[in-house]
Amino acid sequence: MRLDDDARRRFGEYFAARHIVVRRTAYLLCGDWHWADDLTQSTFIKVAAGWHRIRDAQLLDAYVRTCLVRTFLADTRRSWRRRERSYADVPDGAVGGEGAESSASRMVFAAALQQLPPRQRTTIVCRYYQGLDVAETAAVLGCSEGTVKSQTAKALSALRERLSAGLKEESCQN
């Protein structure tokens, strides 16, 4: 269905206001800026296709979040996505100056987050980055609240383990 001029204008305004937030969330989910761009684009294509069905503007962010999460999870199931991907190496030392320690901490956390399985990573992003409660996260993922709780618990345990191992390794190097 084609959008009329008013709907196209409203979609354009929404896109301009929210695409950076959606892209950041996509990056947290996948850990790769190029993939995050693809996820963001696919998400907004789906939103544009369903724009005429949206009645309540207050629920628009929830709809976009659900589209993004489901696009990410569907993408992780594709066989070509499971192949080995190369990443640029993280620099050996943090750049000096103010904020270097927090930047290094964010990099360590981002690396630990990327080691989680996709559904666990998604629950962490929904619960703690997006600020959703268990019921909202379950609705986004299309699963039960118990599944969200168990996935969150497993993810937090794995993150604690990886982060404490990373801190021990860092202290041994110094």
SVG drawing of the C-alpha trace seen along z (x, -y; Angstrom):
<svg xmlns="http://www.w3.org/2000/svg" viewBox="-6 -16 58 38">
<polyline fill="none" stroke="black" stroke-width="0.4" points="0.0,0.0 1.3,-3.4 1.5,-6.1 -0.3,-9.4 1.6,-12.7 0.6,-13.2 1.5,-9.6 4.8,-9.9 5.6,-13.2 4.7,-11.6 6.8,-8.5 9.7,-10.8 9.5,-12.8 9.4,-9.6 12.4,-8.1 14.4,-11.3 13.7,-11.4 14.3,-7.7 16.6,-6.1 19.8,-6.8 18.2,-5.1 17.1,-2.1 20.6,-1.8 22.2,-2.0 19.9,0.8 20.6,2.8 24.4,2.5 23.9,3.7 22.1,6.7 24.5,7.6 27.9,6.0 28.6,4.8 27.8,1.4 27.3,2.6 24.9,5.3 23.2,2.8 22.6,0.5 21.1,3.5 18.9,4.3 17.8,0.7 17.0,0.4 15.0,3.7 13.1,2.6 12.1,-0.7 11.1,1.0 8.7,3.2 7.4,0.2 6.8,-1.7 4.9,1.2 2.7,1.4 2.4,-2.4 -1.2,-2.5 -2.2,0.0 -0.7,-2.1 -3.5,-3.8 -1.9,-4.7 1.3,-6.8 2.2,-6.0 2.7,-2.4 4.9,-3.1 8.2,-2.7 7.0,0.7 6.1,1.7 9.5,0.6 11.3,2.4 9.4,5.6 10.2,5.3 13.9,4.8 14.2,7.7 12.3,10.1 14.4,9.0 17.6,9.6 16.5,13.0 15.4,14.1 18.7,12.8 20.7,14.9 19.0,18.0 20.2,17.6 23.0,20.0 25.2,17.4 25.1,15.3 26.4,18.3 29.6,18.4 32.7,17.0 32.9,13.3 36.1,11.3 36.4,8.3 39.0,5.6 41.2,6.2 40.7,4.1 43.7,1.9 46.1,3.3 45.8,0.2 43.2,-2.5 44.0,-5.9 45.1,-8.2 43.2,-11.1 39.9,-11.6 37.3,-8.9 39.8,-6.3 39.0,-4.0 35.2,-4.1 35.8,-3.6 37.9,-0.6 35.2,0.8 32.5,0.3 34.7,2.2 35.1,5.0 31.4,5.1 30.5,4.9 32.9,7.9 31.3,9.9 27.8,9.1 28.7,10.3 29.7,13.7 26.1,14.3 23.7,16.3 21.3,14.1 18.2,14.6 20.1,14.0 21.7,10.9 18.3,9.7 16.8,10.1 19.7,8.1 19.3,5.3 15.5,5.2 15.5,5.4 18.5,3.1 19.1,0.9 15.5,0.4 14.2,0.5 11.4,3.0 9.9,5.1 9.6,8.9 6.1,8.8 7.0,6.2 10.2,8.2 8.1,11.4 5.8,9.6 8.6,8.3 10.2,11.7 7.0,13.6 7.7,16.0 6.6,16.6 7.7,14.4 9.4,17.5 11.5,17.8 12.5,14.1 13.4,14.6 15.5,17.7 17.3,16.2 18.0,13.1 19.4,15.1 21.6,17.2 22.8,14.1 23.7,12.2 25.5,15.2 27.5,15.6 28.3,11.8 29.5,11.9 31.7,14.9 33.2,13.3 33.7,9.9 35.3,11.3 37.6,13.4 38.4,10.3 39.2,8.3 41.5,11.1 43.3,11.3 43.7,7.5 45.2,7.4 47.6,10.2 48.9,8.1 49.5,5.0"/>
</svg>
